Amino acid sequence: MKRLFCFVAFCFLVSCSNKEKDRTLITGQIKNPNQNFLILTDRENFTDTIFLNKQGEFSYELELLKEKVFHFKHSPEIQLLYIKPKDSLTLRLNTVDFDGSLAFGGDSARENNLMINFFLDFRKDKDLLLNHHKYSPKEFFNLTNSISESYLDKFKSDKEYESSISDFFKNYLTNSIHYHAFNLNESYLFLTKRSDTKLSQLDQETIANYREDVEINTTNSYWDLAYLKFLDNYTKNLAVDECLNRSIKPSLCHRVNTVEHLISRRKVTSKLIKNPFLKNHLIKRFLTLEITYADTDEKIQNTLQEINQYNLLKSDIEFLERLADFHEQFVVGNTVSHLEFINLNKEKITLEPHLNKPTIVHTWSAYSNSNINRRLPRINRLREIYPEIDIVGLNIDYNQHRLWRSKVIENNLQQNLELQVQANPEFEDLYIYYINKLFFVCPQGKVRDRKLLIFDDQIESSILELINNNHHFM
């Protein structure tokens, strides 16, 4: 209670101190920071780095001509920040629960607190998808429409509150609510199609009617988190259809981590999105994924040949070419037993000690507590069921040995089965693109398979195949 009082008092003082200023002021504090900075960006024309002091506090001024919603990023998390010209806004969060602890004070605090509260409510609605098989498309769409209406009623119920906020913000939040419902619909459709459920003609008409109401290119929503989640699932569904139309095997089209599916995502997105910044952002993302999921040199080269048809920045092209060079060592058939990593004692070590039996290397980051909490039960279960293989954890947090070591000890991981990438500045920015990936390595040290993710539902059948075919690779 005392800390809350201090925070409110601080917000009040900050707001008062900036009344005579022409510039916009943003202040705040991040508890348990992952880095000594955060990034503020509108994702188009403005990006800046804001540094934290030793207490995790920061203060930043900018010139703002009109109200806008920014992204603020503190790796690996990202959230929204609504700001008006001449605002004095402050925020406070704890990275242990980034979204749940985020609170605002000062000018525009009401709008920002409203946004984060809706974000947290949206997150709970994902539980509906656990029972997606119980609904027809019409039933599910009616359910999400009711959810959307209840959010809008909640937003509009306080007339005094509603009258005090701008039309820009009203439209932004209203669109966000609609895109949240659309995202649930597209997630439902993806899961339904993936389970090989045959959709009737009536279902197809229901889907077409729902999509008629969806505006893809809403100007002030391009970077809204609900919109981006909707767009992610919408393009997945369109990509499956495009992929199947190219007579690709359904098993490759329905899995999002195949090069075949990603090529379709890239094609669909290029035709769909009008905003050049968002289009290039997504095209670069899909090209990046195509490279990191490529299991042959031929697929890597095919992706590189596609780059020049897009209006990407020179720095993006150079990044993709560098990533391709880096990734070539991990394609199926190449030997990785000679690659050096480090153990908890900072000693250089290769995979050799583990290659007396089939080995799976899985990559992870110590920055994401939620990811660690999901990963650990999965890994422990697989190790218990399949003692005839080694499952080695490879931490990808470049030059963060102390953080990695603390997480290994804190979570009681098997220390002899945990390694970390070496501090190599040349590849510093590339390791993150390999998070949650699996590398199946046979006793000769050659990569045998690397299509799966740690949370893939096909992982156990692939492990059995690795075990049963082990003698082929001796």
Protein Blocks (a to p, Z undefined) as FASTA:
>chain_A
ZZmmmmmmmmmmmmmmmmmpcbdcdddddehifbfcdcddehlmgccdddddfkopacdd
dddfbdcdddddddfbdcdddddehiacdddddfklmmlmpccehehklmmmmmmmmmmm
mmmmmmmmmmmmmpcfklmmmmmmmmmmmmmmmmmmmmmlmmmpcfklmmmmmmmmmmmm
mmmmmmmmmmmmmnopacdfklmmmmmmmmmmpcfblfklmmgmklmmmmmmmmmmmmmm
mmmmnopafklmmpmkbfklmmmmmmmmmmmpmblklmmmmmmmmmmmmmmmpcbfklmm
mmmmmmmmpccdfklmmmmmmmmmmmmmmgghiacklpccddfkopacdfklmmmbccdd
ddddfklmklmmmmmmmmmmmmmmmmmbccddddfbehilklmmmmmmmnopafklcccd
dddfklmmmmmmmgoiacdddfkopafbfkbcfklcklmmmmmmmmmmmmmmZZ
